[in-house]
Amino acid sequence: MERARLLGVQTIFDYRTTDLSEIREGFDVVYDTAATMTIAIGLGLLREKGIFLDLNPSPGNSSARCSIGD
């Protein structure tokens, strides 16, 4: 997360310590690189026309899915 801050990311939530369903602000982009977020939560975190990028890095399943909010 420190590297993200150095790159200028203003808001970072650690999935290990944050209940993502409780976050009320909307985001332009949501990345799920740990494959721990449901699609419903990911889409619920977006602003209008935001992008939810769901990466599944598990062995044998290297897939990515992109969804755009309303």
N, C-alpha and C positions, 0 to 999 in steps of 0.2 A: 504494500500500500504506500510505502514511502516513495517508491519510484513514481507512482501515479501522482502523488502530490508534487513531486519535482517537475512533472510534465504539465502541471497547471490544473489538475483535476481538483475541483472545489469541494465536492461532496462525495464521500466514500462511505459505504456501509459494509461492514464485515458480516457476511452471512452466518458466521459461527456465533455471533453475539447479538444479532439484530433480528427481531421479529419483523420480517419484511411486510407482512400484512398490516402492520401498524403504521407504516410510512404514509403520510398524507400528501406530500408534495409530488408533483408530476415531473417526469424526466423526458428529455428528448431521446435518449438512448439508454437502454438497460441491457447489460451483458450478463448472461448466466454461464460463466465459464466453469463452474463447479458442478453443473447439472443438478442443482438442488432445489430449484424454484419451479413451481407449477406454472403452466402457461397462463392461467387465470391471474395469479399474483403478478407475473411479469407484465401482462397487458394492463393490469390495474395500476401499475406504477408509471404508465406513460402519459405524457401530454398528448393532445390531439396531434395525429400524424407522427407520433413518436415511433421508434423502432425497438423491438425486443429481439435480441439475438440470443438464441438458445444453442449453446455448444454442448455436445455430449462427448467428452473425451474418454469415455470408458473403453477398456480393451475390447477389440472386436466390433466396436460401434463408433466409428468416427463420422459423426453426422453433425450438420448444422441446420438450424431452422430459423427463419426470419419472419416476424409478424409485424404488421404496421397497425398502429392504433387507429381508431375512427377518425 
